[in-house]
Amino acid sequence: MGAVLASFWGKGGVGKTTLAAAAGLALRDRGLRVALISTDPTPGLSRLLCPGGSAAPGAPVRCAGVDVVEASEEDVKELWKRRFGDEVYLVVSSLLPVGREIIDYVAGAPGIADQFMMYYVYTLAREGGYDVAVWDTPAAGGSLRMLRIEYELYSHMGEAARLYLRVKGALERLQRRDEGKTPLELVEEWRELAKGILDFLASPLHRLHLVATPDQLGVYVTRTLLREFRLHGIEARRLIVNQLLDPGVCPGCQLLESWAQSQREALRVLQELGVRTCTIPLLGEEPRSVEQLARLAELLEEQGCLDAGV
């Protein structure tokens, strides 16, 4: 069955990377084998957990008892070319007179890196030998685009299949290459892979955690994310409201009291969205060490913020 996938989604700056790192430590302390995966364009997990550590793109590096796996957008493009480049060339060159430069062209096309990120995380979760894979996703805009691309890929594959059936006779006359598969067989494999990824994300093995700050933008982005996920049959398991100010932190300080009141109003709206909600207070400083992250991990456990046990 592979690992449980615990993903963290939200707009930029809400603390997804920090919370994902703390979640990894909390799950480690449960005795689970944990992979921490970042597909953020500017990965930051390794800077939190293993400063100075490095690994090849997409390869795990062991830090603080968990495996950290990071890949920037450029790294993901290279990984895509290694996995799908030859297959794409086989299909396209069967229909058009193109050279292998088509691989670099397709790798740089809008959305390709986002699409491959889904496959990248899916494969690590299914085949990496972990109990839990914790996924630090890109900021909300990239996350939505990534999910929509996968959905549209699957939705429109029926039309693509019909197109290929029209030229099936020509494709079947092509001799098989070294890979032993015809272009039509490869397209069918891609369709099944897209379906498999979507089914996995909608399954109980995927534990979706939304992260929001208690403000108007946080409410808007969270509502938008929920709508998009539900469109694809994916329900959020937890909503973590981060950076909540203690209203009693400075009695008589009008600015802070006004800010705290505004946050409480936003929190009320977030709690009405129908997702189990937990809160994390605004900390005195951003966790920058494994010890500070361990304290944040304790807060996550105390608040019941993690739905990733196996």
C-alpha positions as CSV (number, residue, x, y, z in Angstrom):
1,M,0.0,0.0,0.0
2,G,2.9,2.4,0.5
3,A,3.1,5.3,3.0
4,V,0.4,7.6,4.3
5,L,0.9,11.0,2.7
6,A,0.5,13.9,5.0
7,S,0.4,17.1,2.9
8,F,0.5,20.7,4.0
9,W,-1.1,23.3,1.7
10,G,-1.6,27.1,2.0
11,K,-0.5,30.4,0.7
12,G,3.1,31.5,1.0
13,G,4.3,32.7,4.4
14,V,1.8,30.8,6.6
15,G,4.5,28.5,8.0
16,K,3.9,25.4,5.9
17,T,7.6,24.4,5.7
18,T,8.1,25.0,9.4
19,L,5.0,23.0,10.3
20,A,5.9,20.2,7.9
21,A,9.3,19.9,9.5
22,A,7.9,19.8,13.0
23,A,5.3,17.3,11.9
24,G,8.1,15.1,10.6
25,L,9.8,15.2,14.0
26,A,6.5,14.4,15.8
27,L,5.9,11.4,13.6
28,R,9.5,10.3,14.0
29,D,8.9,10.3,17.7
30,R,6.0,7.9,17.2
31,G,8.5,5.4,15.9
32,L,7.5,5.9,12.3
33,R,9.8,5.9,9.2
34,V,9.4,9.4,7.8
35,A,10.3,11.1,4.6
36,L,10.0,14.9,4.5
37,I,9.5,16.0,0.9
38,S,9.6,19.6,-0.4
39,T,8.5,20.5,-4.0
40,D,8.7,24.3,-3.2
41,P,10.5,26.3,-5.9
42,T,12.9,27.4,-3.1
43,P,13.2,24.4,-0.8
44,G,13.9,25.2,2.9
45,L,13.5,21.9,4.8
46,S,17.2,21.1,4.7
47,R,18.1,24.5,6.0
48,L,15.8,23.9,9.0
49,L,16.8,20.3,9.8
50,C,20.3,19.7,8.4
51,P,22.2,22.9,7.6
52,G,25.2,22.1,5.6
53,G,23.7,18.8,4.4
54,S,23.3,18.2,0.7
55,A,22.2,15.5,-1.7
56,A,21.6,14.9,-5.4
57,P,18.2,16.3,-6.5
58,G,15.5,14.0,-5.5
59,A,17.8,11.9,-3.3
60,P,17.2,11.6,0.4
61,V,19.6,13.0,3.0
62,R,19.3,11.8,6.6
63,C,18.7,14.6,9.1
64,A,17.4,14.5,12.7
65,G,16.1,11.0,12.2
66,V,14.1,11.6,9.1
67,D,14.9,11.5,5.3
68,V,14.7,14.9,3.7
69,V,14.0,15.0,0.0
70,E,14.1,18.3,-1.9
71,A,13.9,19.4,-5.5
72,S,13.7,22.9,-7.0
73,E,11.8,23.5,-10.2
74,E,14.9,23.1,-12.2
75,D,15.7,19.9,-10.4
76,V,12.3,18.6,-11.2
77,K,12.7,19.3,-14.9
78,E,15.8,17.3,-15.0
79,L,14.2,14.4,-13.1
80,W,11.3,14.6,-15.6
81,K,13.6,14.3,-18.5
82,R,15.2,11.2,-17.0
83,R,11.9,9.5,-16.4
84,F,9.7,10.6,-19.3
85,G,12.0,12.2,-21.8
86,D,12.6,9.1,-23.9
87,E,8.9,8.1,-23.8
88,V,7.8,11.6,-24.9
89,Y,10.3,11.5,-27.8
90,L,9.1,8.1,-28.9
91,V,5.4,9.3,-29.0
92,V,6.1,12.7,-30.6
93,S,8.6,11.5,-33.1
94,S,6.2,8.8,-34.3
95,L,3.8,11.6,-35.4
96,L,6.1,14.5,-36.3
97,P,9.6,14.8,-37.8
98,V,11.4,16.0,-34.6
99,G,14.8,15.4,-33.1
100,R,15.6,14.7,-29.4
101,E,15.7,18.5,-28.8
102,I,11.9,18.1,-28.3
103,I,12.6,16.6,-24.9
104,D,14.1,19.9,-23.6
105,Y,11.3,21.9,-25.3
106,V,8.6,19.8,-23.6
107,A,10.4,19.8,-20.2
108,G,10.3,23.7,-20.2
109,A,6.6,23.9,-21.3
110,P,4.3,25.6,-18.7
111,G,2.9,23.1,-16.2
112,I,5.2,20.2,-17.0
113,A,7.3,20.6,-13.8
114,D,4.2,21.0,-11.8
115,Q,2.6,17.9,-13.3
116,F,5.8,15.9,-12.6
117,M,5.9,17.0,-9.0
118,M,2.7,15.0,-8.4
119,Y,4.2,11.9,-9.9
120,Y,7.5,12.5,-7.9
121,V,5.7,12.7,-4.5
122,Y,3.3,9.8,-5.5
123,T,6.2,7.5,-6.3
124,L,8.1,8.4,-3.1
125,A,5.0,7.7,-1.0
126,R,4.2,4.4,-2.8
127,E,7.7,3.0,-3.3
128,G,10.0,4.7,-0.9
129,G,9.7,2.2,2.0
130,Y,8.3,4.8,4.5
131,D,5.4,4.7,6.9
132,V,4.6,8.4,6.4
133,A,5.6,10.9,3.7
134,V,5.2,14.5,4.8
135,W,4.8,16.8,1.8
136,D,5.6,20.5,2.0
137,T,3.8,21.8,-1.1
138,P,4.4,25.0,-3.1
139,A,2.5,28.2,-2.3
140,A,-1.2,28.0,-2.9
141,G,-1.1,29.3,-6.5
142,G,1.3,26.7,-7.6
143,S,-0.6,24.0,-5.7
144,L,-3.9,24.8,-7.3
145,R,-2.3,24.9,-10.8
146,M,-0.6,21.6,-10.1
147,L,-3.8,19.9,-9.0
148,R,-5.8,21.4,-11.9
149,I,-3.2,20.2,-14.5
150,E,-3.5,16.6,-13.2
151,Y,-7.3,16.8,-13.2
152,E,-7.5,18.2,-16.7
153,L,-4.9,15.7,-17.9
154,Y,-7.1,12.9,-16.7
155,S,-10.4,14.5,-17.8
156,H,-9.2,15.1,-21.3
157,M,-7.4,11.8,-21.8
158,G,-10.7,10.4,-23.2
159,E,-10.4,12.9,-26.1
160,A,-6.7,12.1,-26.5
161,A,-7.5,8.4,-26.6
162,R,-10.0,8.9,-29.4
163,L,-7.5,10.9,-31.3
164,Y,-5.0,8.1,-31.1
165,L,-7.5,5.6,-32.1
166,R,-8.1,7.5,-35.3
167,V,-4.4,7.0,-36.2
168,K,-4.2,3.6,-34.5
169,G,-3.6,1.8,-37.7
170,A,-0.6,3.9,-38.5
171,L,0.7,3.6,-34.9
172,E,0.3,-0.2,-35.0
173,R,2.4,-0.4,-38.2
174,L,5.3,1.3,-36.4
175,Q,8.0,-1.1,-35.4
176,R,8.5,-1.4,-31.6
177,R,11.5,0.4,-30.3
178,D,14.0,-0.8,-27.7
179,E,11.5,0.0,-24.9
180,G,9.3,-2.7,-26.3
181,K,6.2,-0.4,-26.3
182,T,4.2,1.4,-29.0
183,P,3.3,5.0,-28.6
184,L,-0.3,4.1,-28.0
185,E,0.7,1.8,-25.1
186,L,2.8,4.6,-23.6
187,V,-0.2,7.1,-23.8
188,E,-2.4,4.5,-22.1
189,E,0.2,4.1,-19.3
190,W,0.3,7.9,-18.8
191,R,-3.5,7.9,-18.6
192,E,-3.5,5.2,-16.0
193,L,-0.8,7.0,-14.1
194,A,-2.8,10.2,-14.0
195,K,-5.8,8.3,-12.7
196,G,-3.7,6.5,-10.1
197,I,-2.4,9.8,-8.7
198,L,-5.8,11.4,-8.5
199,D,-7.3,8.2,-6.9
200,F,-4.4,8.2,-4.4
201,L,-4.9,11.8,-3.4
202,A,-8.7,11.2,-2.9
203,S,-8.0,8.0,-0.9
204,P,-7.7,7.6,2.9
205,L,-4.0,7.3,2.5
206,H,-3.8,11.0,1.8
207,R,-4.2,13.2,4.9
208,L,-4.6,16.8,3.7
209,H,-3.6,19.5,6.2
210,L,-4.5,23.1,5.3
211,V,-2.5,25.9,6.9
212,A,-3.8,29.4,7.3
213,T,-3.1,32.6,9.1
214,P,-6.2,34.2,10.9
215,D,-6.8,37.1,8.5
216,Q,-9.0,38.0,5.6
217,L,-6.5,36.7,3.0
218,G,-6.1,33.5,4.9
219,V,-9.9,33.0,4.9
220,Y,-10.1,33.6,1.2
221,V,-7.2,31.3,0.2
222,T,-8.5,28.5,2.5
223,R,-12.0,28.7,1.0
224,T,-10.5,28.6,-2.5
225,L,-8.4,25.6,-1.7
226,L,-11.3,23.7,-0.1
227,R,-13.4,24.4,-3.2
228,E,-10.7,23.1,-5.5
229,F,-10.0,20.0,-3.5
230,R,-13.6,19.1,-3.2
231,L,-14.0,19.5,-6.9
232,H,-11.5,16.6,-7.2
233,G,-13.1,14.5,-4.4
234,I,-10.4,15.4,-1.8
235,E,-11.4,16.4,1.7
236,A,-9.2,18.2,4.2
237,R,-8.5,16.3,7.4
238,R,-7.1,19.3,9.4
239,L,-7.1,23.1,9.3
240,I,-4.1,24.5,11.2
241,V,-4.6,28.1,12.0
242,N,-1.0,29.4,12.6
243,Q,0.4,32.5,14.2
244,L,-2.6,33.2,16.5
245,L,-1.9,36.2,18.8
246,D,-2.7,35.8,22.5
247,P,-5.2,38.6,23.3
248,G,-3.7,39.0,26.8
249,V,-0.1,39.5,25.6
250,C,-0.2,43.2,26.2
251,P,-3.2,44.5,28.1
252,G,-3.9,48.1,27.2
253,C,-1.9,48.0,23.9
254,Q,-4.6,49.2,21.5
255,L,-2.9,48.1,18.3
256,L,-2.2,44.5,19.6
257,E,-5.7,44.2,21.0
258,S,-7.2,45.4,17.7
259,W,-5.1,42.9,15.8
260,A,-6.1,40.0,18.2
261,Q,-9.8,40.9,17.8
262,S,-9.4,40.9,14.0
263,Q,-7.7,37.5,14.2
264,R,-10.5,36.1,16.4
265,E,-13.1,37.1,13.9
266,A,-11.1,35.4,11.1
267,L,-10.7,32.3,13.3
268,R,-14.4,32.1,13.8
269,V,-15.0,32.2,10.0
270,L,-12.3,29.5,9.4
271,Q,-13.8,27.3,12.1
272,E,-17.1,27.4,10.2
273,L,-15.7,25.9,7.1
274,G,-16.4,22.4,8.2
275,V,-12.8,21.2,8.8
276,R,-11.5,20.1,12.1
277,T,-9.4,23.1,13.3
278,C,-6.5,23.5,15.6
279,T,-4.5,26.6,16.5
280,I,-0.8,27.3,16.9
281,P,0.1,30.5,18.8
282,L,2.3,33.3,17.4
283,L,5.7,32.3,18.7
284,G,8.3,34.7,20.0
285,E,10.6,33.7,17.2
286,E,10.6,31.5,14.1
287,P,11.9,28.0,14.9
288,R,15.4,27.8,13.5
289,S,16.9,24.7,15.2
290,V,15.9,21.1,15.6
291,E,15.3,21.8,19.3
292,Q,12.9,24.7,18.6
293,L,11.1,22.5,15.9
294,A,10.8,19.7,18.5
295,R,8.9,22.1,20.8
296,L,6.6,23.1,17.9
297,A,6.1,19.3,17.3
298,E,4.9,19.0,20.8
299,L,2.4,21.8,20.2
300,L,1.1,20.0,17.1
301,E,0.6,16.8,19.1
302,E,-1.0,18.6,22.1
303,Q,-3.4,20.4,19.8
304,G,-4.3,17.3,17.8
305,C,-3.1,18.9,14.6
306,L,-1.7,15.8,12.9
307,D,-3.8,13.3,11.1
308,A,-1.0,11.1,9.8
309,G,-0.8,8.1,12.1
310,V,-0.7,4.6,10.6
